[in-house]
Amino acid sequence: MSFLIERRLRLVGRRLASLREELTITDEQLGHLADLTDDSRIRAMVSETPLADEEHREAERTSSAMARHRVDLVETLARLEAEQDELLDKLSARRR
């Protein structure tokens, strides 16, 4: 049974590493998208054209979607970390 716990721990550990890397990339992209959204907002205010307004709305939608993706990543990381802790507790209990 310890073998199964250790195997699951390795899988969870790999998934956590992958998600942490994805979160780092997402944070970088989110910063870039925030800058683009700010720029498009300023262009929309200055030019007052329908095209500039649409570009700004699209930039906001993209930024919002990335922010939601980030929230999902953080929630998934929290669940996996809790699972990892539980598995470590089980493994530790079996070795006593």
Secondary structure, DSSP 8 states (H G I E B T S, - for coil): -HHHHHHHHHHHHHHHHHHHHHHHHHHHHHHHHHHHHHHHHHHHHHH--HHHHHHHHHHHHHHHHHHHHHHHHHHHHHHHHHHHHHHHHHHHHHT-
